[in-house]
Amino acid sequence: MIERTSHATRIAAVVIAALFFANCGGGGSSPSPNPTPTPSGPPPMLALNLVISGFSSPLDIEQPDDGSGRLFVVEQGGQIRILQNGAIAAQPFLDIASKITTGGEMGLLGVTFHPNFASTRKFYVNYVRNPSGQIQSVIAEYTVPAATPNQADIASERILLTVDQIGNFTNHKAGQLAFGADGFLYFGLGDGGSGGDPFGHGQSKQTLLGKLLRIDVDHPSGSLAYGIPPDNPFASGGGLPEIYAYGFRNPWRFSFDKPTGRLFLADVGQDAFEEIDIVQKGGNYGWNIMEATHCYSPATGCNQTGLTLPIAEYSHSEGNAVIGGYVYHGASITALQNTYVFGDLGTGKIWGLQETSPGNWTRTLLATTGKTISSFGQDQAGELYLVDYSGSIFTIRAQ
């Protein structure tokens, strides 16, 4: 997910420092016209309740809308495990350890479920493989047999897309997948790695690296295993048709706020700043011209024409790798309503973002957990979970 040379010593004590979240130095629709209501006061301080430990390098937790109550936990080594009724199922839901390559920020990175999963029984994963010495990102579809609802059919794999990782670097592979309200699959890919985006992938519209992408998994077109949504910004030319937005370094985690349709994305920074963006179709979010709201290349006097700046940022005096979360709409923490909750990998801090007036955001520290936050999760009731890379899952509650 993220990696930084200049900050390697800072997070050396954290095992995941070599993972996706450090920076290597060496739905799906326009925002709703009805914005989130203005908060009545600051969000509450938060605490964690342990659900269970025993996972191996967990990176993601998702819940399909199928009424089963199951939570699905992605392990970097290639397995997806089912968490139900406070216990981990003995049999993996999916085991593709033999297909993937690990090390650095590679492995099995994310999962999402078809919006009609209860009937289609289809889900989608993002993983990294290394066939014949060429590192590739893979977006693939799997099916779950009706007779074995807790075990996917490995033989059902349908590879939708493969992307060569130019330079064969082991970092900045992103990992999130999510369906928008439009029914299309969104997923993020990092700039391909190393430091500073040496190949200029973030600003190039002729590569899928450094992008947020959108495809139609239900209507393949021509030789493609998927369709191109006709309103994708470059569907008719000027760039690769899968691109939804560009100018990202490593968009490790993003989410849709269902009531407003807004897409919140956390893009991991380079040496100095982390950022939160609200993504709109066709937007250019600046990397590697800028790092958050600051010039990166060149270091001063950069041309900001046409760039969309983040709604929030923080410096590496406060953390080292941003982990995106969700806008809270659960019932258990009333004062957290409409607050975007996110965190930081190395410090374990959790913050809340509130839109105090249209376009103006206030960031508040909500907790310092001491955990190595690799992801947040949200169940169908809108309650939030925290994934600790050390192997544990927590619910988030008011202090």
Protein Blocks (a to p, Z undefined) as FASTA:
>chain_A
ZZcfklmmmmmmpmklmmmkbccfkgoiacdfbdcdddfbdcdddddddfbghiehiabd
cdddehnopacdddfklpacddeehiacfbafbdcklmpccehjedjfbdcddfklmmno
pacddddddeehiacdddddddddfklmmbccfklpccfbdcddehiiaehnljidcddf
kopacddddehiaehilnommmpckbfghiacdddfklcghjbfbdcdfkbfklngoiaf
kbmbghifblfbgcddfknopacdddddfklpccdddddehiaehiakbgcjbcfbdcbh
pafehiacdfbdcdfklbmbdcdddddfbfklmmlgoiacdddfklopacddddfbghia
cdddfbdehpacfbdcddfkopacdddfklpacddddZZ
